Amino acid sequence: MKKAEVGNIIEFRDGLRGIVEKVNENSVIVDLSYMENYRDLELEHRTVVNHKNYKIVQEN
């Protein structure tokens, strides 16, 4: 499995998408404000996603 890089757009947990801000050893930190409906979903601005739990949608 290919790990995401900073700037990649990833998809995880039932269709949520975000931009990778930082890559850690076991996870990435994702900016969720990329999604148009971000405010409607009442989510935190950032979240942490394990490398096993996402797929890369668009590479930087």
C-alpha beads as a LAMMPS data file, in Angstrom:
LAMMPS data file: protein, C-alpha beads

60 atoms
59 bonds

1 atom types
1 bond types

-500.0 500.0 xlo xhi
-500.0 500.0 ylo yhi
-500.0 500.0 zlo zhi

Masses

1 110.0

Atoms # bond

1 1 1 0.000 0.000 0.000
2 1 1 1.275 3.429 -0.957
3 1 1 1.379 6.032 1.810
4 1 1 -0.102 9.451 1.152
5 1 1 2.115 12.518 0.927
6 1 1 1.509 16.101 2.034
7 1 1 -0.990 17.722 -0.335
8 1 1 -2.668 14.474 -1.431
9 1 1 -6.436 14.195 -1.200
10 1 1 -7.566 11.055 0.586
11 1 1 -10.896 9.377 1.214
12 1 1 -11.743 7.511 4.404
13 1 1 -14.593 6.490 6.714
14 1 1 -17.698 6.351 4.483
15 1 1 -16.693 8.949 1.906
16 1 1 -15.092 11.694 3.986
17 1 1 -12.316 13.480 2.100
18 1 1 -9.514 15.751 3.128
19 1 1 -6.088 17.124 2.282
20 1 1 -3.069 15.540 3.967
21 1 1 -1.235 18.142 6.060
22 1 1 1.323 15.930 7.804
23 1 1 2.541 12.355 7.428
24 1 1 3.473 10.454 10.577
25 1 1 4.907 6.948 10.933
26 1 1 1.517 5.233 11.345
27 1 1 -0.975 7.915 10.318
28 1 1 -1.679 11.175 8.509
29 1 1 -3.193 14.430 9.758
30 1 1 -5.986 15.528 7.431
31 1 1 -7.641 18.929 6.869
32 1 1 -11.364 18.239 6.456
33 1 1 -12.348 21.769 5.414
34 1 1 -11.624 20.639 1.823
35 1 1 -15.142 19.152 1.654
36 1 1 -17.922 21.478 0.503
37 1 1 -20.307 20.215 3.201
38 1 1 -17.683 20.389 5.974
39 1 1 -19.678 22.854 8.103
40 1 1 -22.945 20.917 7.683
41 1 1 -21.333 17.744 9.056
42 1 1 -20.185 19.535 12.226
43 1 1 -16.745 17.920 12.166
44 1 1 -13.490 19.062 13.714
45 1 1 -11.190 20.975 11.352
46 1 1 -8.504 18.249 11.420
47 1 1 -8.403 14.548 12.158
48 1 1 -5.899 11.691 12.301
49 1 1 -6.277 8.688 9.981
50 1 1 -4.247 5.467 10.133
51 1 1 -2.455 4.511 6.901
52 1 1 -4.574 1.327 6.725
53 1 1 -7.842 3.279 6.698
54 1 1 -7.710 5.543 3.644
55 1 1 -7.249 5.532 -0.104
56 1 1 -5.531 8.212 -2.150
57 1 1 -8.022 9.993 -4.425
58 1 1 -5.710 12.594 -5.950
59 1 1 -1.956 12.851 -5.719
60 1 1 -0.172 16.154 -5.336

Bonds

1 1 1 2
2 1 2 3
3 1 3 4
4 1 4 5
5 1 5 6
6 1 6 7
7 1 7 8
8 1 8 9
9 1 9 10
10 1 10 11
11 1 11 12
12 1 12 13
13 1 13 14
14 1 14 15
15 1 15 16
16 1 16 17
17 1 17 18
18 1 18 19
19 1 19 20
20 1 20 21
21 1 21 22
22 1 22 23
23 1 23 24
24 1 24 25
25 1 25 26
26 1 26 27
27 1 27 28
28 1 28 29
29 1 29 30
30 1 30 31
31 1 31 32
32 1 32 33
33 1 33 34
34 1 34 35
35 1 35 36
36 1 36 37
37 1 37 38
38 1 38 39
39 1 39 40
40 1 40 41
41 1 41 42
42 1 42 43
43 1 43 44
44 1 44 45
45 1 45 46
46 1 46 47
47 1 47 48
48 1 48 49
49 1 49 50
50 1 50 51
51 1 51 52
52 1 52 53
53 1 53 54
54 1 54 55
55 1 55 56
56 1 56 57
57 1 57 58
58 1 58 59
59 1 59 60
